[in-house]
């Protein structure tokens, strides 16, 4: 018997957004072993990375939404995790993006995050959305700016440290 | 609504073992805030407890098996969580058990549920080995492992943390 959950799949020009699964583990563990994960609680061990991947799947079941693994169409490999995130301890539902090593500089985060935001507004009926960005994560801040989000307030995350809460435009005015 | 599908239900004389559902989160998180959780990775605050409950559910998605919530028949109150645990970085697959409240102890609940899970691991999941990793000092859990017929294996690899490894013998065919 195969255990599944019914997360939707989204598609953009260059990416497939599908539910996280075990085959993403090596890519996610490599990301969490790299210094780039320092903005999102890393670096961390392979075991904690496995728990983080399982958490991504469980989040869908508990909340009814979650984050997708981005599959690059040309290579059919996982290049990041993007989506809708609201774990205990977050101030609001947020739109988050993590790109794996080698996947930056191509506009993938923006492309996937726009699809995820459209899904939140058009399918889930949400009217606002935030993004939490570590204070010195300039790459992530640029993605927020490109999407038309603006600085809202400061937030200190227990594990990720000082962050900024950015707010996306609502239904009208989204990029 | 996003739901987990394809998870089995095991039934014993007194107990139903089913996959964790969102309505179990409150009991699970409350347990992890107590001192009772000290032998199983706790205590954890609300945030970590919530994360770990997501991991419990996601474990099913990752592996196709996982920990069951244990209830009495015809009463969905969660008594504990017993079942199959394998973060893919661990040396071996585990059968583990937790009772959420001391008032559930002494009734053979964990024994009855673990017996069903050991049987399920051999006969349905077709595992090659079964161990239980038990934190040093968790005497009640050691007693249960021994009552289940497991034998301490001091040569076995620990799961990335200090723990006794109790090995469950494969039943004669």
Interface residues (C-beta under 8 A of the other chain):
Chain A: X1 X2 X3 X4 X5 X6 X7 X19 X20 X21 X22 X25 X45 X46 X47 X50 X51 X53 X54 X55 X56 X57 X58 X59 X60 X61 X62 X64 X65 X66 X87 X88 X89 X158
Chain B: X1 X2 X3 X4 X5 X6 X7 X8 X19 X22 X25 X46 X47 X49 X50 X51 X52 X53 X54 X55 X56 X57 X58 X59 X60 X61 X62 X63 X64 X65 X66 X87 X88 X89 X90 X160
